[in-house]
Amino acid sequence: MSFDWSLIWDNFPILLQGAVITIQITVMAVGCGFFIGMIAALANLSRFKIIRLLVKCYVELFRGTPLLVQIFMIYFALPMVIGQSINPYVAAVTACSINSGAYVSEIFRAGIQSIDKGQMEAGRSLGLTWAQTMRYIVMPQAFKAIIPPLGNEFIAMMKDTSLVSVIGFEELTRRGQLIIARTYGSFEIWTAVAIIYLVMTLSISQLVAFLERRYNIK
Amino acid sequence: MIKMIDVHKSFGKNEVLKGINLHVERGEVVVIIGPSGSGKSTVLRCMNYLEEPTSGDVIVDGMNLNNKENINNVRAEVGMVFQRFNLFPHMTVLDNITLAPQKIRKSSKADAEKIALELLEKVGLKDKAQAYPEQLSGGQQQRVAIARALAMKPKVMLFDEPTSALDPEMVSEVLDVMKELANEGMTMVVVTHEMGFAKEVGTRVLFVDEGRILEEGTPVDVFEHPKNERTQLFLSKIL
């Protein structure tokens, strides 16, 4: 079997465009997921049981079902309920964000819990409110603690975005499929796709390692 | 200054405080002693509602802490020093001290820093303003913690076993700062095992055991003529 390099070179620009879309959707999903997760984690500290219960339901639901199913639910099932079709881009970002938020909220929860209780007590004893103590004292320390697991989530989400190809959304994986449908170059194109993913995830690893050094995480 | 009226506190089924009544006057240095698990730290932590009593009233400077709106106001007036220092590790010493005055008293950064540097000088750590807590020894950290509490210009200072987590050679540097505060007339409530400190600067000593104040009086009364059997037993073990 021969490896046809020209197949890769000819289609490389198309794959790179797909990679850019993969990056876009990943950054948006992780960005939104970050805020959803942070809010969910803070809500989980509420003294109201009903709010904690809602957060728990959210986390269990989106962690306990496949992302693929969630994408189908949002793209195919939700429009039947609301009577309006959903743009695949919106569906893809929404599904990935909500899914990522569930994981990130657990990361935040662990990060907040890892901060000594005495920090909250010291802040409150000075007269700071709960929110001020969270903002100035607990969260900055929790952020540092969660950089490594957050990096993992970023990498996992980048790979998981390949699932949105099933709703015809043309990110990297879908572009690969389309090229192969035209050229039958499975071996060459999947190899190229895999390497592009690898380059992107390794870049994130490097970024996380840089942040860890910068914030001096032991 | 601080009044506690029939304060009870339970953790689950475990009743830790069984009716505490006490009155701390302005300028007093009240030392609370007692065996571990006696509830003495809980008494202190109820004074600024870090622990909310199960029942009873805590009134600080005329403000009843039953009213939730008073809690943050009272805490701003009541400084607290912890056994484990609880400095903020992600901030410099200077930022540790200036955070609360800026956020609560709305002091300008420059004013807050000026006061912080004065306080650091007072506790002998002016050269450590830009250091991070982890670069300091335990005794230095505790002195920063005292400066942090003082920056809010509190009317009362609460000390929760401030020297218990320190290496022996660092105890005196912290006690010296506390003695200086007492001599300046600061109202203080101190939970401690340092009987020498209690004798020297305490105006009143309370012996707490099993959630009750079993004995109180001047240091001479309590240390030299303890009336309660349990006080006698406790003192015989530690003196």
Interface residues (C-beta under 8 A of the other chain):
Chain A: D116 G118 Q119 E121 A122 G123 R124 S125 L126 G127 L128 T129 Q132 Y136 I137 P140 Q141 K144
Chain B: N48 L50 N72 N73 R75 A76 E77 V78 G79 M80 F82 R84 N86 L87 F88 P89 H90 L99 A100 K103 I104 A145 R148 A149 M152
